Amino acid sequence: MMIHPKNFRDSLENLPLDKIIKERDKIIREIRRYEKGKIPEDDYMMDPSPETVYMMNNLYLAELCNLIYEKKKEADEY
C-alpha cells in the first residue's frame, strides 16, 4: 500500500539529514531500476503495480528533495 506523498514526507521529517539523503538515494535507485526495465516479471502481478510504484516514487522524490532543501537552508541559518 502506498501512502500519500505528504504523509511520506511527514514520516521522515524528524530524521537527520544523512538518513533523509539515504532514503532519497534508495528511491532514485528504485526509479532507475524501473526505467531500465529491470523489474522482475512477477512484480507486474503485484498490487500496486510497478507503474503505480514508479509514479509514487517520483512524487516521494520531489517531497524528499524539498525536505532536504529546507533542512539545509535551516542549518545554514544557524
C-alpha positions as CSV (number, residue, x, y, z in Angstrom):
1,M,0.0,0.0,0.0
2,M,1.3,3.4,-1.0
3,I,0.9,6.4,1.3
4,H,0.2,10.0,0.3
5,P,3.5,11.9,-0.6
6,K,2.8,14.4,2.2
7,N,2.4,11.6,4.8
8,F,5.6,10.0,3.4
9,R,7.5,13.3,4.0
10,D,6.0,13.8,7.4
11,S,7.2,10.3,8.4
12,L,10.8,11.3,7.6
13,E,10.8,15.0,8.7
14,N,12.4,14.4,12.1
15,L,15.2,12.2,10.8
16,P,18.7,13.6,10.5
17,L,19.7,14.9,7.1
18,D,22.0,12.0,6.3
19,K,19.1,9.5,6.8
20,I,16.9,11.5,4.6
21,I,19.6,11.6,1.9
22,K,19.9,7.8,2.1
23,E,16.1,7.4,1.7
24,R,16.3,9.7,-1.4
25,D,19.1,7.7,-2.9
26,K,17.1,4.5,-2.3
27,I,14.1,5.9,-4.2
28,I,16.4,7.1,-7.0
29,R,17.7,3.5,-7.3
30,E,14.1,2.2,-7.5
31,I,13.2,4.7,-10.1
32,R,16.2,3.9,-12.3
33,R,15.5,0.1,-11.9
34,Y,12.0,0.6,-13.3
35,E,13.2,2.9,-16.1
36,K,15.8,0.4,-17.2
37,G,13.2,-2.3,-17.3
38,K,14.8,-4.3,-14.5
39,I,11.5,-5.2,-12.8
40,P,11.0,-8.9,-12.3
41,E,8.1,-10.2,-14.3
42,D,6.4,-11.5,-11.1
43,D,6.3,-7.9,-9.8
44,Y,3.8,-7.0,-12.6
45,M,1.2,-9.1,-10.8
46,M,1.5,-7.2,-7.5
47,D,-0.7,-4.5,-6.2
48,P,0.1,-1.7,-6.6
49,S,1.5,-2.2,-10.0
50,P,5.1,-1.3,-10.8
51,E,3.8,1.7,-12.8
52,T,2.0,3.0,-9.7
53,V,5.0,2.4,-7.5
54,Y,7.1,4.3,-10.1
55,M,4.8,7.3,-10.2
56,M,4.5,7.4,-6.4
57,N,8.3,7.2,-6.1
58,N,8.6,10.3,-8.3
59,L,6.2,12.1,-6.0
60,Y,8.1,10.9,-2.9
61,L,11.4,12.0,-4.5
62,A,10.0,15.5,-5.0
63,E,8.9,15.7,-1.4
64,L,12.3,14.4,-0.2
65,C,14.2,16.9,-2.3
66,N,12.1,19.8,-0.9
67,L,12.7,18.4,2.6
68,I,16.5,18.2,2.0
69,Y,16.4,21.8,0.7
70,E,14.5,23.0,3.8
71,K,16.8,21.2,6.2
72,K,19.9,22.6,4.5
73,K,18.5,26.1,4.5
74,E,17.6,25.8,8.2
75,A,21.1,24.5,9.0
76,D,22.7,27.4,7.1
77,E,20.6,30.0,9.1
78,Y,22.2,28.9,12.4
